[in-house]
Amino acid sequence: MWLYDLLLGFDLKALLFFFFVLLLIADYIKYRNPPNFPPGPLALPFVGNFFSVDQKNPHIYFTKLAELYGNLFSFRLGGNKIVFACGYKMVKETIVTQADNFVDRPYDPISDRFYSGQTGGLLYSNGEVWKRQRRFALATLRNFGVGKSIMEQSICEEARHMQEEIEKEKGAPFNPGVLFNNATSNIICQLVMGKRFDYSDHKFQMLLKRLSEVAQLEGSLWGFQLYDAFPSVMKQLPGPHNKMFTYFETLKEFISEAVESHKKDLDRNNPRDYIDTFIVEMENHKETHLGFNETNLALCSLDLFLAGTETTAKTLLWALIYLINHPDVQKKVQAEIDQVIGQTRQPCMADRPNLPYTDAVIHEIQRVGNIVPLNALRMAAKDTTLGGYFIPKGTAIWPILTSVLYDNTEWETPDEFNPAHFLDAEGKFKKREALLPFSAGKRVCLGEGLAKMELFLFLVGLLQKFSFSAPDGAKLREEGVPGTIRVPHPYKVYAKPR
């Protein structure tokens, strides 16, 4: 009997070993590189290079890998094999020169769960749905003032609300993060849903908090590293990653309530905002195959709400950090504002050409702030050659914006805050092609023009009225918290009226 049990145990072990070897072989066959594929670090079976990623600073880690393997290298995260494009020239080749081939998004488990398997939205849709929805969004936003004086007036009005809130602090230290979230979100809310919210609106504050948490979790270890790499496993496990899906549902409910409210008092001949215009488009054309349906209305509105709030608000937070840590720069900006505008007239976009140093500082803040360090994935639509390497159809490509904004072949002092990057020898503003905080090509951020207007008017308005400093003269931290959006560590400031 004992001999039979021994043989049975041996057979079971042999069978398990056999299946393990089969899995290894299958993994090797599935993930082996085709000829002339970009090089990269050796990957482990099943998990790939997951355990080697710097969890705190993945954007820096991937940029450093480019120093070892070149500006085009391959990397495996769990079941995802990705080609990374680094450096200005390689990123430009990918998303601008070969824009048509790298315009689509690959399958993303997080966005798939966010959107409940729907093919829609503005950020993750592909093909004709994406083209039509992007054109519609751009045209609609322009119709409601983006790039026009009416939008400038709205931003200036919001700037006054910000200044009033700061005055209420009466010189006490405060956290500017909530303030900036309110201001930037109110601008996009006016475009999307035709209203702004009071800064004391509790529900609105909770929604903005959830918005920030979704962006942080999506780009954290629990998001793009664990959930994206092992979706079938992570979907069954408890953990912080589940919060982002709960929070996203809360945000969708908020947008859906706004849509229902719009339906009740819609004037089809006089649409008030993006939601109204979308509803009219649904009724007039019934083009559900191009995304004109109620589900996609909520998804597109939410994408605009997400993109229009977080990036600009966090850029303003980084702005205060660098202006406080470099008080000489802050004083020089204020001196230029005083000379050109004075301290009573409200700034306008027509002032920008006459404020070259201020303009240079804002652009340098966008560079070192590095708001979207990892950008978003693209996918090869067909077999192609990139950087001399073969890229098969369907390959996921990740253009790393950090590597562009800190490219030492493009910037004289890439690791320093240096407004001179954007000034010529005569002190005039100098445009730099390698500044790509909004990405580039066909997927360039559709709110780029609006964000630039907000940054200029908000910052000039704030520096015209206040001087900012940190409690006890401390230097504020310049390393960020990892996430989809690079967020500063929380801080407080003093705002002294000028």
FISE-906360 format. One line per field, with one value per residue (C-alpha): residue number from 1; residue in three letters; x, y, z. Coordinates in Angstrom, 3 decimals, m for minus. Layout:
REM residues N
num: c(NUM|...)
residu: c(ALA|...)
u: c(X|...)
v: c(Y|...)
w: c(Z|...)
***
This chain:
REM residues 498
num: c(1|2|3|4|5|6|7|8|9|10|11|12|13|14|15|16|17|18|19|20|21|22|23|24|25|26|27|28|29|30|31|32|33|34|35|36|37|38|39|40|41|42|43|44|45|46|47|48|49|50|51|52|53|54|55|56|57|58|59|60|61|62|63|64|65|66|67|68|69|70|71|72|73|74|75|76|77|78|79|80|81|82|83|84|85|86|87|88|89|90|91|92|93|94|95|96|97|98|99|100|101|102|103|104|105|106|107|108|109|110|111|112|113|114|115|116|117|118|119|120|121|122|123|124|125|126|127|128|129|130|131|132|133|134|135|136|137|138|139|140|141|142|143|144|145|146|147|148|149|150|151|152|153|154|155|156|157|158|159|160|161|162|163|164|165|166|167|168|169|170|171|172|173|174|175|176|177|178|179|180|181|182|183|184|185|186|187|188|189|190|191|192|193|194|195|196|197|198|199|200|201|202|203|204|205|206|207|208|209|210|211|212|213|214|215|216|217|218|219|220|221|222|223|224|225|226|227|228|229|230|231|232|233|234|235|236|237|238|239|240|241|242|243|244|245|246|247|248|249|250|251|252|253|254|255|256|257|258|259|260|261|262|263|264|265|266|267|268|269|270|271|272|273|274|275|276|277|278|279|280|281|282|283|284|285|286|287|288|289|290|291|292|293|294|295|296|297|298|299|300|301|302|303|304|305|306|307|308|309|310|311|312|313|314|315|316|317|318|319|320|321|322|323|324|325|326|327|328|329|330|331|332|333|334|335|336|337|338|339|340|341|342|343|344|345|346|347|348|349|350|351|352|353|354|355|356|357|358|359|360|361|362|363|364|365|366|367|368|369|370|371|372|373|374|375|376|377|378|379|380|381|382|383|384|385|386|387|388|389|390|391|392|393|394|395|396|397|398|399|400|401|402|403|404|405|406|407|408|409|410|411|412|413|414|415|416|417|418|419|420|421|422|423|424|425|426|427|428|429|430|431|432|433|434|435|436|437|438|439|440|441|442|443|444|445|446|447|448|449|450|451|452|453|454|455|456|457|458|459|460|461|462|463|464|465|466|467|468|469|470|471|472|473|474|475|476|477|478|479|480|481|482|483|484|485|486|487|488|489|490|491|492|493|494|495|496|497|498)
residu: c(MET|TRP|LEU|TYR|ASP|LEU|LEU|LEU|GLY|PHE|ASP|LEU|LYS|ALA|LEU|LEU|PHE|PHE|PHE|PHE|VAL|LEU|LEU|LEU|ILE|ALA|ASP|TYR|ILE|LYS|TYR|ARG|ASN|PRO|PRO|ASN|PHE|PRO|PRO|GLY|PRO|LEU|ALA|LEU|PRO|PHE|VAL|GLY|ASN|PHE|PHE|SER|VAL|ASP|GLN|LYS|ASN|PRO|HIS|ILE|TYR|PHE|THR|LYS|LEU|ALA|GLU|LEU|TYR|GLY|ASN|LEU|PHE|SER|PHE|ARG|LEU|GLY|GLY|ASN|LYS|ILE|VAL|PHE|ALA|CYS|GLY|TYR|LYS|MET|VAL|LYS|GLU|THR|ILE|VAL|THR|GLN|ALA|ASP|ASN|PHE|VAL|ASP|ARG|PRO|TYR|ASP|PRO|ILE|SER|ASP|ARG|PHE|TYR|SER|GLY|GLN|THR|GLY|GLY|LEU|LEU|TYR|SER|ASN|GLY|GLU|VAL|TRP|LYS|ARG|GLN|ARG|ARG|PHE|ALA|LEU|ALA|THR|LEU|ARG|ASN|PHE|GLY|VAL|GLY|LYS|SER|ILE|MET|GLU|GLN|SER|ILE|CYS|GLU|GLU|ALA|ARG|HIS|MET|GLN|GLU|GLU|ILE|GLU|LYS|GLU|LYS|GLY|ALA|PRO|PHE|ASN|PRO|GLY|VAL|LEU|PHE|ASN|ASN|ALA|THR|SER|ASN|ILE|ILE|CYS|GLN|LEU|VAL|MET|GLY|LYS|ARG|PHE|ASP|TYR|SER|ASP|HIS|LYS|PHE|GLN|MET|LEU|LEU|LYS|ARG|LEU|SER|GLU|VAL|ALA|GLN|LEU|GLU|GLY|SER|LEU|TRP|GLY|PHE|GLN|LEU|TYR|ASP|ALA|PHE|PRO|SER|VAL|MET|LYS|GLN|LEU|PRO|GLY|PRO|HIS|ASN|LYS|MET|PHE|THR|TYR|PHE|GLU|THR|LEU|LYS|GLU|PHE|ILE|SER|GLU|ALA|VAL|GLU|SER|HIS|LYS|LYS|ASP|LEU|ASP|ARG|ASN|ASN|PRO|ARG|ASP|TYR|ILE|ASP|THR|PHE|ILE|VAL|GLU|MET|GLU|ASN|HIS|LYS|GLU|THR|HIS|LEU|GLY|PHE|ASN|GLU|THR|ASN|LEU|ALA|LEU|CYS|SER|LEU|ASP|LEU|PHE|LEU|ALA|GLY|THR|GLU|THR|THR|ALA|LYS|THR|LEU|LEU|TRP|ALA|LEU|ILE|TYR|LEU|ILE|ASN|HIS|PRO|ASP|VAL|GLN|LYS|LYS|VAL|GLN|ALA|GLU|ILE|ASP|GLN|VAL|ILE|GLY|GLN|THR|ARG|GLN|PRO|CYS|MET|ALA|ASP|ARG|PRO|ASN|LEU|PRO|TYR|THR|ASP|ALA|VAL|ILE|HIS|GLU|ILE|GLN|ARG|VAL|GLY|ASN|ILE|VAL|PRO|LEU|ASN|ALA|LEU|ARG|MET|ALA|ALA|LYS|ASP|THR|THR|LEU|GLY|GLY|TYR|PHE|ILE|PRO|LYS|GLY|THR|ALA|ILE|TRP|PRO|ILE|LEU|THR|SER|VAL|LEU|TYR|ASP|ASN|THR|GLU|TRP|GLU|THR|PRO|ASP|GLU|PHE|ASN|PRO|ALA|HIS|PHE|LEU|ASP|ALA|GLU|GLY|LYS|PHE|LYS|LYS|ARG|GLU|ALA|LEU|LEU|PRO|PHE|SER|ALA|GLY|LYS|ARG|VAL|CYS|LEU|GLY|GLU|GLY|LEU|ALA|LYS|MET|GLU|LEU|PHE|LEU|PHE|LEU|VAL|GLY|LEU|LEU|GLN|LYS|PHE|SER|PHE|SER|ALA|PRO|ASP|GLY|ALA|LYS|LEU|ARG|GLU|GLU|GLY|VAL|PRO|GLY|THR|ILE|ARG|VAL|PRO|HIS|PRO|TYR|LYS|VAL|TYR|ALA|LYS|PRO|ARG)
u: c(0.000|2.792|4.473|1.257|0.986|4.623|4.091|0.876|2.659|5.491|3.037|1.233|4.494|5.577|2.242|2.476|6.039|4.961|2.182|4.566|7.020|4.179|3.207|6.811|6.985|3.639|4.764|8.011|6.246|3.640|6.084|9.209|10.401|10.162|13.373|14.750|12.413|13.537|15.855|15.035|15.744|15.349|11.802|10.722|8.004|4.440|5.305|7.736|9.735|7.109|9.321|12.068|9.903|10.559|7.112|7.707|9.070|8.210|8.628|12.218|12.888|11.736|13.705|16.871|16.268|16.562|20.146|20.866|18.860|18.349|15.402|13.245|13.161|10.774|9.485|7.020|4.531|2.744|0.908|1.597|4.565|5.178|7.628|8.737|9.628|11.929|13.599|12.175|13.185|11.870|8.621|8.075|8.728|6.113|3.229|3.765|5.654|3.854|0.707|m1.690|m0.119|0.064|m3.218|m5.303|m5.275|m4.629|m7.013|m6.803|m8.377|m8.894|m10.669|m12.643|m13.998|m14.466|m16.610|m18.342|m17.007|m18.431|m16.374|m16.650|m15.433|m12.804|m9.668|m9.858|m12.094|m10.654|m11.434|m14.389|m16.055|m13.011|m12.558|m16.178|m16.402|m13.149|m14.236|m17.617|m16.034|m13.550|m16.250|m18.665|m16.100|m15.099|m18.754|m19.057|m16.038|m12.768|m10.143|m12.484|m12.904|m16.022|m13.961|m11.282|m13.949|m15.123|m11.573|m11.006|m14.244|m13.103|m9.747|m11.609|m13.389|m9.994|m8.589|m11.590|m11.132|m7.465|m8.344|m10.679|m7.653|m6.504|m2.829|m3.098|m1.411|m3.730|m3.674|m4.068|m4.946|m8.684|m8.791|m7.159|m9.362|m12.444|m11.331|m10.208|m13.173|m15.601|m14.255|m14.847|m18.205|m19.411|m18.506|m19.861|m22.912|m23.458|m22.885|m20.265|m20.312|m19.785|m16.549|m18.599|m20.725|m20.097|m21.167|m18.929|m15.977|m16.505|m16.652|m13.390|m11.794|m12.947|m11.657|m8.165|m8.229|m9.187|m6.295|m3.848|m4.954|m5.053|m1.367|m0.226|1.211|m2.347|m3.431|m1.237|1.302|m0.871|m4.368|m3.206|m0.619|m2.811|m6.456|m8.096|m6.383|m6.738|m10.425|m10.998|m8.768|m9.490|m7.318|m7.162|m7.583|m11.280|m11.816|m11.056|m13.907|m16.305|m15.238|m15.571|m19.166|m19.871|m18.509|m20.589|m23.719|m22.927|m22.697|m25.811|m27.796|m26.644|m27.742|m31.212|m31.527|m30.619|m33.306|m36.025|m35.433|m33.672|m34.201|m33.174|m32.744|m30.503|m28.196|m26.421|m23.397|m21.743|m24.433|m27.266|m25.490|m24.835|m28.500|m29.583|m27.061|m28.467|m32.005|m31.120|m28.856|m29.406|m25.799|m25.387|m22.664|m20.562|m21.066|m24.062|m25.954|m26.721|m24.081|m21.348|m22.629|m21.928|m18.502|m17.386|m18.626|m16.757|m13.562|m13.767|m14.459|m11.468|m8.992|m10.137|m9.685|m6.746|m3.941|m4.402|m5.034|m1.886|0.180|m0.905|0.192|3.615|3.777|3.547|6.197|8.758|7.893|8.247|11.460|12.839|11.765|13.995|11.946|8.671|9.860|11.030|7.653|5.835|8.055|7.228|3.506|3.648|5.407|3.086|m0.300|m0.018|m1.763|m5.333|m6.235|m7.125|m4.777|m5.915|m4.462|m3.384|m0.813|1.068|3.351|4.414|5.287|8.083|9.719|6.393|5.532|8.908|8.370|4.939|6.359|9.260|6.778|4.974|8.275|9.611|6.129|5.883|2.158|1.521|4.879|3.907|1.445|m1.039|m0.468|m0.719|m0.974|0.542|m2.213|0.048|3.520|6.029|9.622|10.445|13.951|15.320|13.397|10.461|7.160|4.429|0.788|m0.986|2.154|1.524|3.722|4.297|5.719|7.267|6.838|9.274|12.060|11.101|10.738|14.074|15.924|19.522|19.989|17.156|17.487|20.589|19.940|17.222|17.278|17.059|14.207|15.493|13.131|16.022|15.146|12.390|14.246|16.590|19.701|17.583|15.171|12.335|10.163|11.474|9.248|10.725|9.439|10.490|7.971|5.224|3.246|0.038|1.536|1.453|0.050|m3.524|m4.041|m2.771|m4.860|m7.948|m8.013|m4.485|m5.602|m7.977|m5.348|m2.780|m5.297|m6.174|m2.553|m1.663|m4.694|m4.832|m1.103|m0.715|m3.830|m2.554|0.966|m0.438|m2.326|m0.245|3.270|3.529|5.814|6.044|5.591|8.890|10.588|10.815|11.698|8.758|9.254|9.813|9.428|5.922|3.468|3.172|m0.089|m1.610|m1.163|2.097|0.873|2.952|3.064|0.459|1.714|0.500|1.387|1.112|m0.407|0.608|m1.418|0.765)
v: c(0.000|2.397|1.662|2.518|5.818|6.585|5.964|7.997|10.895|10.663|10.682|13.726|15.616|14.632|15.765|19.115|19.542|18.674|21.290|23.881|23.246|23.532|26.897|28.083|27.052|28.701|31.890|31.907|31.356|34.025|36.717|35.989|38.926|38.965|39.664|43.209|44.065|46.814|45.465|45.555|43.974|40.213|39.417|36.702|34.221|35.225|38.491|40.024|42.963|43.911|43.587|45.810|48.937|51.851|52.192|55.732|57.207|54.953|57.825|58.363|54.624|54.232|57.303|55.819|52.517|54.477|55.276|51.534|50.234|53.284|55.609|52.752|49.712|46.921|46.081|43.581|44.281|41.035|40.057|43.370|43.770|47.464|49.441|52.695|55.758|58.233|61.515|64.340|63.006|59.477|60.659|63.104|60.354|58.214|60.596|63.267|61.861|58.505|59.975|57.977|54.682|55.429|57.242|54.413|53.221|49.576|47.683|49.034|46.992|50.014|52.173|49.125|48.737|52.486|52.557|49.212|47.741|50.589|51.862|55.562|58.688|61.057|59.648|55.924|55.542|54.685|54.867|56.782|57.112|58.902|61.108|62.209|62.803|64.768|67.000|67.519|68.407|70.861|72.595|72.753|74.131|76.790|77.726|78.293|80.538|78.573|80.793|83.802|86.904|85.506|82.675|85.143|87.073|83.886|83.060|86.607|86.406|83.113|84.711|87.371|84.629|83.071|86.382|86.918|83.469|84.182|87.520|85.643|83.798|87.157|86.289|82.821|79.867|77.856|74.896|76.271|72.866|73.074|76.632|75.724|72.660|74.832|77.475|75.216|72.875|75.782|76.826|73.392|73.061|76.251|74.805|71.309|71.918|75.664|76.498|77.217|76.036|78.009|77.172|76.242|73.668|70.488|68.051|69.745|69.568|65.836|65.289|67.186|65.095|61.889|63.223|63.698|60.289|58.520|60.172|59.278|55.644|54.999|55.892|54.253|50.806|49.506|50.950|50.826|48.410|45.794|46.109|46.700|43.917|41.311|42.395|38.982|38.457|42.005|42.100|39.394|40.819|43.460|46.535|50.305|49.760|49.025|52.541|54.144|52.246|53.204|56.844|56.797|55.589|58.533|60.909|59.248|59.665|63.364|63.803|61.681|63.884|66.948|65.328|64.547|68.101|69.471|67.379|69.000|72.569|72.042|74.704|72.928|76.196|77.719|75.105|76.444|74.153|70.899|68.672|70.566|70.451|66.717|66.031|67.996|66.064|62.774|63.777|65.188|62.451|59.303|58.342|55.861|54.026|57.214|57.597|59.937|58.136|58.879|56.567|58.209|61.664|60.875|59.372|62.275|64.853|63.080|62.934|66.700|67.189|65.019|66.457|70.048|70.087|68.027|69.018|72.791|72.766|70.766|72.986|75.968|74.087|73.444|77.103|78.286|75.783|77.029|80.695|80.326|78.307|80.948|84.271|86.226|84.853|85.743|89.318|89.688|88.469|90.926|93.792|93.036|92.819|96.152|97.824|96.510|96.177|97.857|96.653|97.755|96.796|93.152|91.228|90.109|87.824|90.846|91.501|88.260|89.463|92.358|90.010|87.859|86.965|86.032|83.951|82.196|81.399|79.885|77.702|76.596|75.666|73.470|71.802|71.044|70.441|67.470|67.075|63.939|62.143|58.880|60.145|57.553|54.354|54.170|51.122|50.318|50.106|48.173|46.677|49.500|50.514|52.914|54.006|51.280|48.548|46.426|47.196|44.604|45.568|45.758|46.571|48.936|52.055|54.281|57.755|59.026|62.801|63.030|62.007|64.881|67.598|66.612|65.657|66.815|67.169|69.734|71.674|73.505|72.742|70.054|69.304|72.933|75.421|77.902|80.370|81.300|78.155|80.268|83.563|84.652|86.801|89.962|88.766|88.077|84.999|82.007|79.086|75.593|72.662|70.152|71.534|68.926|69.025|68.486|65.718|66.284|64.979|63.879|62.956|66.290|67.498|69.154|71.599|72.909|76.409|76.697|75.487|78.015|80.837|79.735|79.420|82.877|84.746|82.925|83.228|86.823|87.765|86.090|87.538|90.974|90.962|88.757|87.702|84.032|82.415|79.209|79.020|79.585|80.270|76.532|75.190|73.317|69.762|69.497|65.717|64.630|61.931|59.245|58.989|59.594|63.276|64.224|65.856|67.876|66.841|68.870|72.230|75.505|79.058|82.618|85.117|88.682|91.393|93.684)
w: c(0.000|0.925|m2.422|m4.312|m2.401|m3.200|m6.915|m6.899|m5.209|m7.725|m10.641|m9.234|m8.793|m12.285|m13.695|m11.926|m13.145|m16.676|m16.622|m15.186|m18.018|m20.523|m19.030|m19.280|m22.932|m23.696|m21.958|m23.946|m27.274|m26.568|m25.476|m27.500|m29.529|m33.331|m35.302|m34.949|m32.086|m29.662|m26.941|m23.255|m19.872|m19.504|m18.353|m15.931|m16.972|m16.102|m14.274|m16.762|m15.369|m12.831|m9.735|m11.118|m11.573|m9.218|m7.646|m6.386|m9.607|m12.556|m15.050|m13.908|m13.924|m17.547|m18.614|m17.103|m18.910|m22.153|m21.184|m21.094|m24.056|m26.270|m26.801|m28.055|m25.786|m24.858|m21.407|m20.016|m17.206|m16.364|m19.527|m21.297|m23.609|m24.220|m26.334|m24.702|m26.767|m25.020|m25.903|m27.983|m31.387|m30.808|m29.211|m32.063|m34.602|m32.871|m32.220|m34.897|m37.894|m37.682|m36.151|m38.335|m37.349|m33.604|m33.005|m31.497|m27.894|m26.975|m24.709|m21.164|m18.315|m16.064|m18.642|m19.797|m16.264|m15.867|m18.993|m18.280|m21.519|m23.620|m26.567|m26.035|m24.326|m25.663|m24.051|m24.827|m27.880|m31.304|m35.006|m36.394|m32.976|m31.601|m34.701|m34.751|m31.005|m30.908|m33.817|m32.163|m28.810|m30.347|m32.396|m29.466|m27.015|m29.540|m30.016|m26.276|m26.034|m25.936|m27.508|m27.515|m25.372|m23.689|m22.203|m21.178|m19.272|m17.507|m16.408|m15.173|m13.189|m11.641|m10.840|m8.831|m6.869|m6.090|m4.913|m2.645|m1.097|m0.435|1.194|3.559|4.958|6.471|6.170|7.761|6.025|3.775|1.395|m2.161|m3.633|m2.912|m4.222|m7.542|m7.983|m7.513|m9.984|m12.819|m12.451|m12.561|m15.953|m17.493|m15.667|m17.350|m20.745|m20.164|m17.970|m18.137|m14.468|m11.855|m8.251|m5.094|m3.296|m0.207|m2.061|m0.046|m2.763|m5.305|m2.894|m2.416|m6.180|m6.695|m3.972|m5.677|m8.983|m7.560|m5.899|m9.146|m10.989|m8.215|m7.859|m11.617|m11.951|m8.715|m7.980|m7.569|m10.883|m13.960|m12.443|m10.698|m12.192|m15.768|m15.541|m13.819|m14.364|m13.995|m10.618|m9.279|m10.133|m7.531|m4.816|m2.174|m2.084|m2.690|m6.436|m5.900|m4.555|m7.909|m9.552|m6.760|m6.993|m10.778|m10.457|m8.151|m10.781|m13.516|m11.387|m11.008|m14.789|m15.396|m12.995|m14.931|m18.208|m16.802|m15.531|m18.962|m20.639|m18.525|m19.708|m23.045|m25.717|m28.908|m30.775|m28.122|m26.570|m23.511|m23.275|m24.357|m22.807|m24.510|m27.879|m27.531|m26.730|m29.820|m31.920|m30.627|m31.554|m34.979|m36.296|m34.240|m35.065|m32.249|m34.178|m33.958|m30.228|m30.177|m27.443|m23.830|m22.394|m24.420|m23.524|m19.869|m20.691|m22.904|m20.393|m17.617|m19.701|m20.217|m16.518|m15.555|m18.073|m17.608|m13.848|m12.653|m15.031|m14.800|m11.047|m10.372|m12.693|m10.577|m7.451|m8.972|m9.978|m6.373|m5.314|m7.827|m7.297|m3.515|m3.784|m6.172|m4.609|m6.999|m9.910|m8.177|m7.593|m11.182|m12.505|m10.219|m11.334|m14.983|m14.192|m12.319|m15.229|m17.956|m16.207|m12.830|m9.688|m10.419|m14.008|m14.458|m16.798|m20.255|m22.922|m24.960|m22.207|m22.793|m25.628|m23.369|m20.473|m21.964|m18.652|m17.050|m20.116|m19.909|m16.216|m16.907|m19.682|m17.486|m14.737|m17.266|m18.172|m14.691|m13.284|m15.658|m14.999|m17.105|m16.807|m18.522|m21.156|m22.461|m24.422|m28.218|m30.477|m33.869|m36.487|m38.868|m39.100|m39.174|m38.521|m35.716|m34.819|m37.062|m35.210|m36.341|m34.584|m35.336|m35.726|m32.369|m30.355|m27.430|m27.537|m24.527|m25.313|m22.066|m21.783|m18.859|m21.217|m23.529|m20.905|m19.347|m22.547|m22.070|m25.815|m25.958|m22.704|m21.486|m17.796|m17.849|m14.124|m12.987|m12.851|m15.405|m17.151|m19.471|m21.428|m22.998|m23.460|m26.239|m25.806|m25.904|m23.224|m25.668|m25.317|m27.270|m28.209|m27.736|m29.784|m27.133|m24.642|m24.889|m21.620|m23.606|m25.772|m29.552|m32.809|m33.373|m29.713|m28.379|m25.427|m26.902|m23.986|m24.580|m25.597|m22.655|m20.179|m21.450|m21.078|m17.542|m16.455|m17.724|m16.381|m13.038|m12.276|m13.427|m11.474|m8.305|m8.506|m9.271|m5.952|m3.616|m2.713|m1.754|0.815|2.855|6.647|8.492|5.140|4.488|1.055|m0.459|m1.722|m5.465|m5.798|m6.693|m5.624|m8.346|m10.251|m13.657|m12.779|m11.035|m7.833|m5.341|m1.715|0.239|1.458|2.919|1.912|3.072|0.643|1.540|m0.182|m2.260)
***
